[in-house]
């Protein structure tokens, strides 16, 4: 499996590699910024930002060589007031696969909300973690929520509960930033959220009249996973059952290369290196992986043939090792002349074509009478037929090949 990962906020174009027909998409929304509160209640401390959501689309069809939009949401940034929300992250468009970003901390007592799974788009979705509010008693900033992971929602403090602690990281997600400390001579800034998608921590109280800012949210993320297919792997079965005009071979498809095998068989010619585009003969013997048997037919007698197995998938065609064999010669029939009663004429197994027998007698028996005693022809493939000559007199037999 191959992966392409985008972790920096921005818009990109992903070009589909060759031999790739589908891709799995995973998106993390960006984290919201921690609030930078200095004038309102809570001793001027700010609430944390929410963590980004997670969304996965199991499979999306793509075309090799085509470009597809990748948008990684930017983490929320602090300002002199509340800061900004975390950006949404998506692949192609927000309708294909999209994960919502977390919101910023809005005030000392209003923590950011984690990215919503229900508002995200995908086959599997999880909420980002909510953020904590700042403390009204000691001036701590609220902790940011962690982003959702690949198998669970982000960790969080109960929304609008005073808690400086950050949402802890879940598998595949980013941690939330801790809220800033209250420091008499300057206060503390909120911690930035981790990548991907952790919410920033809120700022701590500054009793010196200055300003402390909240932490920034972590950027989102896009992870693309896909299989790069290759041509199949196939071996060739050694030819057997060779006759004057037929043989048996086949092969074994040991791997489909990551794409379905749509055709397989054996190709042959008289010159070597036969292919499915240039051949004297070709079989098609099913599809998929595993062994198969091929019948090579319509061969010529006493001829050398080169053969090899092939297998085809969407990537291309592969071939097994090449080998060769030579068809058998025609074995002439056994001719006995003269023949004495009782006698037999033996015809060989390797018969090519149809054979007719003409009977010439040395006595007065007519040809038509003799012919009625014998089969007029013998077809290919009969196992060594024997013709009984039930004649009392000596005869001569001539066999002609058609």
Secondary structure as GFF3:
##gff-version 3
##sequence-region A 1 402
A	DSSP	beta_strand	2	6	.	.	.	ID=ss1
A	DSSP	beta_strand	10	15	.	.	.	ID=ss2
A	DSSP	beta_strand	22	28	.	.	.	ID=ss3
A	DSSP	three_ten_helix	42	44	.	.	.	ID=ss4
A	DSSP	beta_strand	54	61	.	.	.	ID=ss5
A	DSSP	beta_strand	67	72	.	.	.	ID=ss6
A	DSSP	beta_strand	89	91	.	.	.	ID=ss7
A	DSSP	beta_strand	97	99	.	.	.	ID=ss8
A	DSSP	beta_strand	124	126	.	.	.	ID=ss9
A	DSSP	beta_strand	221	226	.	.	.	ID=ss10
A	DSSP	beta_strand	233	236	.	.	.	ID=ss11
A	DSSP	beta_strand	247	255	.	.	.	ID=ss12
A	DSSP	beta_strand	263	269	.	.	.	ID=ss13
A	DSSP	beta_strand	281	282	.	.	.	ID=ss14
A	DSSP	beta_strand	290	296	.	.	.	ID=ss15
A	DSSP	beta_strand	304	312	.	.	.	ID=ss16
A	DSSP	beta_strand	317	319	.	.	.	ID=ss17
A	DSSP	beta_strand	323	326	.	.	.	ID=ss18
A	DSSP	beta_strand	343	346	.	.	.	ID=ss19
A	DSSP	beta_strand	355	361	.	.	.	ID=ss20
A	DSSP	alpha_helix	367	371	.	.	.	ID=ss21
A	DSSP	beta_strand	377	378	.	.	.	ID=ss22
A	DSSP	beta_strand	386	389	.	.	.	ID=ss23
A	DSSP	beta_strand	395	401	.	.	.	ID=ss24
###
